[in-house]
């Protein structure tokens, strides 16, 4: 799904206007983002890139790459930008990180960076287990992730899915014993094909009216096509 915007993803029913509003606001506030899905081509990178488009003007995106040496291309001084880890994975690509490089990237967040990354997992809880247990990231570093987004790919052929849908969005407050603690902001009700909102965000959009304005923007974008 190259080049799709959050508005496009609302229109094709990957997400609701409310979910898009949270993602846009999270990026505008430079919150750290985690995209999760099981199959390839489920839309993890597309959703992440669409959200990062709403980061403040001038925000630097630092693509982490083992080809850049042990520092992975992370600046020595924090600049308020995003460290972009294409995927937490053992796959043999220089922008896919595992083990020590993952721990190094997470530890660098305390210097004034945010993180945007993705991985293959069957749930938000499983994703955090991969980060903390399989990769050895301490709970306090994993807790720097603010928003976890689980994506499902629908259909029998993962290479040509019938539809992609945001199945869960979770706001993270802390991590204890490798598991996130926070609240589920959105769930997809498969039976009714409806996005439900169990709890409101407490951190994202807490300051100012950004979340309400962003949500109204995406509702208007959807209404324009009605």
VOSETI-929738 format. One record per residue (C-alpha): residue number from 1; residue in one letter; chain; x, y, z. Coordinates in steps of 0.02 Angstrom, whole numbers, plus 32768, in hexadecimal, padded with zeros to 4 digits. Each point is the difference from the previous one (the first is absolute). Layout:
% residues N
> num|residu|chaine|u|v|w
> NUM|A|A|X|Y|Z
...
This chain:
% residues 226
> num|residu|chaine|u|v|w
> 1|X|A|8000|8000|8000
> 2|X|A|8085|8080|7FD2
> 3|X|A|7FDA|80B7|8014
> 4|X|A|7F58|7FEE|8058
> 5|X|A|7FD3|8088|807D
> 6|X|A|7F9E|7FEF|80A1
> 7|X|A|7F6B|804A|7FA5
> 8|X|A|8012|7F78|7F7B
> 9|X|A|8005|7F7C|8087
> 10|X|A|7F60|8046|804B
> 11|X|A|7FAC|7FFD|7F56
> 12|X|A|8030|7F4B|7FDD
> 13|X|A|7FC3|7FCC|80AE
> 14|X|A|80AA|7FCF|8044
> 15|X|A|7FDA|8073|8092
> 16|X|A|7F7C|8076|8042
> 17|X|A|8011|80BE|8001
> 18|X|A|8018|7FF5|80BD
> 19|X|A|8093|7F88|7FED
> 20|X|A|804D|8070|7F7B
> 21|X|A|7FEB|8094|8076
> 22|X|A|805F|7FA6|808A
> 23|X|A|808D|7FCD|7F89
> 24|X|A|8011|80AF|7FB8
> 25|X|A|7FFF|804E|80AE
> 26|X|A|807E|7F82|8040
> 27|X|A|8078|802D|7F74
> 28|X|A|7FE1|80BA|8017
> 29|X|A|8031|7FE8|80B7
> 30|X|A|8096|7F96|7FCC
> 31|X|A|7FC0|7F68|805C
> 32|X|A|8059|7F5A|7FE4
> 33|X|A|7FA1|7F86|7F91
> 34|X|A|7FFE|7F43|7FEC
> 35|X|A|7FA8|7FAC|7F6C
> 36|X|A|7FD7|7F47|800F
> 37|X|A|7FBE|7F7A|7F89
> 38|X|A|801C|7F47|7FDC
> 39|X|A|800F|7FF5|7F42
> 40|X|A|806B|8065|7F8D
> 41|X|A|7FA9|8086|7F9A
> 42|X|A|7F82|8022|808A
> 43|X|A|8022|80BA|7FFC
> 44|X|A|8076|801C|8092
> 45|X|A|8079|8071|7FA1
> 46|X|A|7F74|8058|7FA4
> 47|X|A|7FA2|802A|809F
> 48|X|A|80A0|8039|8056
> 49|X|A|8033|8070|7F6F
> 50|X|A|7F51|8048|7FF3
> 51|X|A|8003|802C|80B9
> 52|X|A|80AF|8049|7FFB
> 53|X|A|7FC7|8078|7F78
> 54|X|A|7FA9|805E|808E
> 55|X|A|809E|801B|8066
> 56|X|A|802D|80B7|8015
> 57|X|A|8054|8059|7F6E
> 58|X|A|80BB|7FEA|8009
> 59|X|A|7FF9|7F5E|8064
> 60|X|A|8093|7F95|7FCB
> 61|X|A|7FE5|7F49|7FD9
> 62|X|A|809E|7F9B|8022
> 63|X|A|7FFB|7F59|7FA4
> 64|X|A|805E|7F83|806B
> 65|X|A|8076|7F90|7F9F
> 66|X|A|8084|7F84|8039
> 67|X|A|8065|8035|7F68
> 68|X|A|8021|80A3|805E
> 69|X|A|8060|7FA4|8088
> 70|X|A|7FDA|7FE2|80B8
> 71|X|A|7FA9|80A8|8014
> 72|X|A|7F86|7FD2|7F74
> 73|X|A|7FFD|80B4|7FC3
> 74|X|A|7FBD|8044|80A5
> 75|X|A|803F|80B2|801C
> 76|X|A|8069|801B|809B
> 77|X|A|7F8C|808B|803B
> 78|X|A|7F43|7FF0|8006
> 79|X|A|7FA8|8071|7F84
> 80|X|A|7F49|7FD9|8024
> 81|X|A|7FF8|7F95|7F64
> 82|X|A|7FC7|7F4E|7FE2
> 83|X|A|806F|7F67|7FFF
> 84|X|A|7FB1|7F95|7F78
> 85|X|A|8020|7F46|8017
> 86|X|A|7FB4|7FB0|7F66
> 87|X|A|7FE0|7F5E|805B
> 88|X|A|8032|7FA1|809B
> 89|X|A|802F|7F5F|7FA9
> 90|X|A|808B|7F81|7FE5
> 91|X|A|7FEA|800F|7F44
> 92|X|A|80A5|8022|7FA4
> 93|X|A|7FE3|80B6|7FD4
> 94|X|A|806A|808E|8044
> 95|X|A|7F69|8067|8034
> 96|X|A|7FB2|7F6C|805D
> 97|X|A|8047|7FF9|80B0
> 98|X|A|8009|7F78|8084
> 99|X|A|8051|7FEB|80A9
> 100|X|A|8086|807E|8033
> 101|X|A|7FD5|8080|7F77
> 102|X|A|7F4B|8000|803C
> 103|X|A|8037|801B|80B3
> 104|X|A|8074|808B|7FC8
> 105|X|A|7F76|8059|7FA1
> 106|X|A|7F89|7FF9|8093
> 107|X|A|8084|803D|807A
> 108|X|A|8023|8096|7F8E
> 109|X|A|7F4E|8041|8017
> 110|X|A|802F|804E|80A5
> 111|X|A|806E|807A|7FA0
> 112|X|A|7F68|8056|7FB5
> 113|X|A|7FC5|7F93|7F70
> 114|X|A|7F5C|7FAA|7FD9
> 115|X|A|7FF4|7F53|7FB1
> 116|X|A|7F9B|7FBD|7F6F
> 117|X|A|800E|7F46|7FE1
> 118|X|A|7FA3|7F62|7FCF
> 119|X|A|8005|7F45|801A
> 120|X|A|7FA5|7F5E|7FDA
> 121|X|A|7F94|7FC2|8090
> 122|X|A|7F50|7FC2|801F
> 123|X|A|7FD1|8080|8084
> 124|X|A|803C|8099|805D
> 125|X|A|8032|7F95|8096
> 126|X|A|8062|7F88|7F90
> 127|X|A|805A|8093|7FB0
> 128|X|A|803B|8041|80A8
> 129|X|A|803C|7F52|802E
> 130|X|A|806A|7FFE|7F63
> 131|X|A|8048|80AA|802E
> 132|X|A|8023|7FDD|80B7
> 133|X|A|8022|7F46|8005
> 134|X|A|8044|7FCF|7F55
> 135|X|A|8061|80A3|7FEC
> 136|X|A|8026|8024|80B6
> 137|X|A|7FBE|80B3|8003
> 138|X|A|7FE6|8035|80B6
> 139|X|A|7F4E|8028|8035
> 140|X|A|802A|80B7|801F
> 141|X|A|8041|8013|7F4E
> 142|X|A|7F6F|7FA1|7FB1
> 143|X|A|7F8A|8073|805F
> 144|X|A|803C|8090|7F93
> 145|X|A|7F8B|7FBB|7F7A
> 146|X|A|7F62|8068|800E
> 147|X|A|7F8C|7FAF|7F82
> 148|X|A|7FF2|7F4D|7FBF
> 149|X|A|7F99|7FDD|7F64
> 150|X|A|7FCF|7F4E|7FCF
> 151|X|A|7FCF|7FE7|7F4A
> 152|X|A|7FA3|7F6C|7FB3
> 153|X|A|8009|7FC9|7F4C
> 154|X|A|7F5B|7FB4|7FC5
> 155|X|A|7FED|7F7A|7F7C
> 156|X|A|804E|7F59|7FD4
> 157|X|A|8093|8046|7F9E
> 158|X|A|8074|806D|8068
> 159|X|A|8053|8040|7F62
> 160|X|A|7F5A|8042|7FC1
> 161|X|A|7F96|8025|8099
> 162|X|A|7F4A|802C|7FEB
> 163|X|A|8013|8088|8082
> 164|X|A|8072|803C|808A
> 165|X|A|7FB6|803A|80A4
> 166|X|A|803F|804C|80A2
> 167|X|A|7FC7|7F7E|807E
> 168|X|A|8043|8052|809F
> 169|X|A|804F|80A2|8038
> 170|X|A|804B|8003|80AE
> 171|X|A|8046|8094|8060
> 172|X|A|8093|7FCC|806C
> 173|X|A|8024|804B|80AB
> 174|X|A|8085|7F89|803E
> 175|X|A|8045|7F50|7FEA
> 176|X|A|8009|7F82|808D
> 177|X|A|804F|7F54|7FF0
> 178|X|A|8007|8016|7F44
> 179|X|A|7F48|802B|7FEC
> 180|X|A|7FB2|80AA|7FD7
> 181|X|A|7F8E|8056|807A
> 182|X|A|7F89|8083|7FC0
> 183|X|A|7F5B|7FFE|7FA6
> 184|X|A|7FB0|7FC5|7F5F
> 185|X|A|7FC5|8096|7F9F
> 186|X|A|7FB4|7FA3|7F6C
> 187|X|A|7FCA|7F50|7FD2
> 188|X|A|7FB9|7FBF|7F5C
> 189|X|A|7F5F|7F9F|8018
> 190|X|A|800D|7F81|7F74
> 191|X|A|7F4D|7FC3|800F
> 192|X|A|7FB6|80AD|7FE4
> 193|X|A|8095|8047|7FA0
> 194|X|A|8005|8091|8078
> 195|X|A|808C|805C|8058
> 196|X|A|7FDB|800C|80B9
> 197|X|A|8050|8077|807C
> 198|X|A|8008|7FAF|80AE
> 199|X|A|8063|808B|8053
> 200|X|A|8036|80B1|7FD3
> 201|X|A|80B6|8030|7FF1
> 202|X|A|804B|804A|809E
> 203|X|A|80AC|8031|7FC1
> 204|X|A|7FF0|801D|7F46
> 205|X|A|7FA9|80A5|7FE1
> 206|X|A|7FFA|8028|80BA
> 207|X|A|8047|80AC|7FE2
> 208|X|A|7F99|8071|7F90
> 209|X|A|7F79|7FDB|7F7F
> 210|X|A|806E|7FA7|7F81
> 211|X|A|7FA9|7F57|800E
> 212|X|A|7F51|8046|7FEA
> 213|X|A|8037|8069|7F6B
> 214|X|A|805A|7F6E|7FAE
> 215|X|A|7F6A|7F8E|8016
> 216|X|A|7F8B|8083|7FB6
> 217|X|A|8076|8011|7F6C
> 218|X|A|7FF7|7F46|7FD8
> 219|X|A|7F44|7FFA|801A
> 220|X|A|7FF0|808C|7F82
> 221|X|A|8071|7FA4|7F87
> 222|X|A|7F93|7F66|800D
> 223|X|A|7F61|8067|7FEE
> 224|X|A|8041|8050|7F62
> 225|X|A|7FFC|7F56|7FAB
> 226|X|A|7F54|7FD1|8040
